[in-house]
Amino acid sequence: MTKADIVSEIAKSTGFEKVVVLEVVESFMENVKESLSKGNNVYLRGFGSFVVKQRAEKAARNISKNVTITIPAHKIPSFKPAKTFVEQVKNLK
């Protein structure tokens, strides 16, 4: 499902115009990105959590040059679904 599909489905179910729904969806995504870039997690009860995870420094190999490189510690965005969400997906038929 694409963002356009999501906007269409929300517009159908709510009766709002697609332009308005698109603006809300874009604003939501921008707020989540902004919050995560500041190091703040976003919790949506019943859906899941957008969190910032810390990755430790690690050694990796460049096999084409046969050298070991060090990947520094860094932070990455992550999504952890809520238990009810996971159960819904597990019970798909």
Secondary structure, 3 states (H helix, E strand, C coil): CCHHHHHHHHHHHHCCCHHHHHHHHHHHHHHHHHHHHCCCCEEECCCEEEEEEEECCEEEEECCCCEEEEECCEEEEEEEECHHHHHHHHCCC
